[in-house]
Amino acid sequence: MNMTNVLIIGASGNVGSHVRQTLLAKTDAKLTLFCRSANKLQVNPEREKAIAGDAASVEDLKQAMANQDFIFAALSGNLPELAAAITQAMKFTGVKRIAFISSMGIYNEIPASVGSNGNLRVNGMLMPYRQAADIVENSGLTYTIIRPGWFTQGPVNYELTKKGEPFGGHDVSLASIADLVKKLVENPEFGQNESLGINTPNS
């Protein structure tokens, strides 16, 4: 299998750290961990390097993106600004593949049975998640938008829905999100230019 270089933007966060542990344990990918507090991370020097930087800074991102094959971004804050900076830096550096964490509900895809008050038309707090997803989708890059349910600590157990399909459940485990990212890293054709909802079945 080809050695893949993966840049995790937001590596110290809840989702980023789960993705990091899964990729270390279950792939042979080399990881670059990008976050503000990179000096606090304990890295495996054979497989990992940590870079401190600001995800809103195109210059910081460009330095971190050198020689990367796959970008994974799980961020909080001003998501449209961050998505714009990341996609701009990818175009500068020639990195083509990104997976970006957004949220369920950005397409008003949550059915009443799951809780339609979680949809954008009811919950204006989702607007930045939708705007960021649109920026990534319209970037010309090869993207996967990941729309998770509410995070839980359960085992890997999930179903996927595509854009235009009703969302399947309320919750999803962090381990499941990490497993999906592992599949995207290992199978370059999987999930290309798709927006994938991810949830625990019957949650």
N, C-alpha and C positions, 0 to 999 in steps of 0.2 A: 504494500500500500504506500502511496506517496506521502511523504512527510508534509503536512499542511501547517502553515503558519497562521495562527488565529490571533487577532487583536480583540481583547475584551475591553470595551469602553464602559466604565462603571463596574470595574472588577471587584470593588470592595462591597458593593451593595448586595442585597438579599439574592436577587436573581443572578447577578454576575458571579457571586461566589459559588453558587450551586452549579452553574455552567462550568466554571473553572474546575471544580472537583470532579465532575463527571467526565470532562474532556481529559483530565489527567489520568483518571482511573481506567477509562474505557477506550481511549484512542492513543495514537502516538503523536498527536499534534503538538507543535511547539507553541507556547502561549506567550503573548505580550499583554501584561496587565496594566491598564491605563486608568488612573484615578488620581484625585487630588492628594490622597494620603498613601501613595505607593510605598513610601519608606517604611510604613508600618506592616507591610505584607511580608510574610515568611515565604520566600520563593524556593522552589526546587531548581537549583542552578543549571541542571542538565536540560530542563524542559521549559523553564520560565525566565522571563525578565520583567521587571516592574518599571514603569515610567510614570513619573508624576506630571500631571498636566491638567489643563482646563479644557473640558470637552466643548466649550464655546469658542476656543481659539483655533482657527484654521492652521496657524503655524505649529502649535503644539501637536495637533492631530497629524499634520503632514509628517512630522518627525517620527511619530509612533507608527505610521502606516507604511514606512519603508519596508519593502520585501514581504508584505503580508498577502495572504491569499483570501482571507475571509474576515470580515468585520462583524462582530456581535456587539450591539449597543443596548444596554438596559439602564435608563437614566431617569432621574427626576429633575424638576426645575423647568426652565423655559424650553419645552420640547420642540416647538417649531424652530427656535434659534439654534438649538443643538442639532436638529436634523439637517438644517441648512448648512451648518459648519461641517458636519461629518460628510455629507454628500459632496460638498465643494472640495474638501481635502481629498476625498477618494478620486475625484476627477483629476486633480493635480497629480496624484501619485499613480494613477492607472489601476488602482484596485477596483475590481468589478463587483464583488459579491458581498452583500450585507444582509444580516437578519436584524430586525429592529423591533423592540418590544413596545407595543401600544396598549390598547385596552379593549375588552369587550364593550359593545354598545356604540362604537363610533359610527356604525352604519345603520343604527336603529334596528339591529338584527336580533335583539333579545326578545323572545316570545313571552307572552303574559305568563305562561307556565313556569318560566325561570325567574321572571321579575322585570317587567318591561319599564319600570321606573329607573332601571339602569341604562336606558338608552339616551343618546345625545339630545333628542328633542325634548326630553324631560330634565336631563342633567347637563347643564351648560358647562360644568367643570370638565367634561370630556372634550370640549372643543379643541384645546391644544393637542390632545392625543390624535384627533382627526386631522388637524392641520399638519402635524408632523408626519403622519402616515401618508398624506397626500404629497408632501414634499419628497419623501423617499420613493413613492410610486412613480412620480413624474420626473425623477432624476435622470432617467436613461440608464441607470445601473441595474444589475441583476439583483433583485431584492426578494426578501420574504418578510412581510409584516406578520408579527405574532400577536394575537389578541387573546390574552389569558383572562380566565375568570379570577375570582378572589383566591389569593395564595393560601395554600395549606401546607402542612408538613407530611402529608401522606406518602405512600409508595408511588412508583411509576404506574399510572393507570389513566389513560386518556383517550379521548376521541377528538378528531379534527373536523372542523367545518370550513368551507370556503366562503369567500366573499359572495354575498347574495343568498346564502343558505342561513336558516335560523340557527342561532347559537344553541349549543346542546345542553348546557348545565351551568350551575352557579359558580362552582369552585374548580380549582386545579392545583395539584401539588407542584411545589418548586422542583421536585425531582422529575416530574413529567415534562415541565418546560425545558429542563436541562437535557432530557433524553431527546426531545424534538430537535434542539440545537445540535446535539451530537449527530443525529441523522442528516441534518442539513450539511454539516461539515464533511461527513463521510461520503455523502451521495450528492455530488454537485448538481445533478439534474433535478433532484427532489425539491419541490416547493418553489421552483423558480418563478418569479414575478407573480406570486400569489400572496393573498392575505389570509392567513390561517387562524381561525378561532381554535382555542384549545381548552378543553374542560374535562373534568372527571365525569364519566358516564353516570347518569341518574343523580347528579348532585344538585 
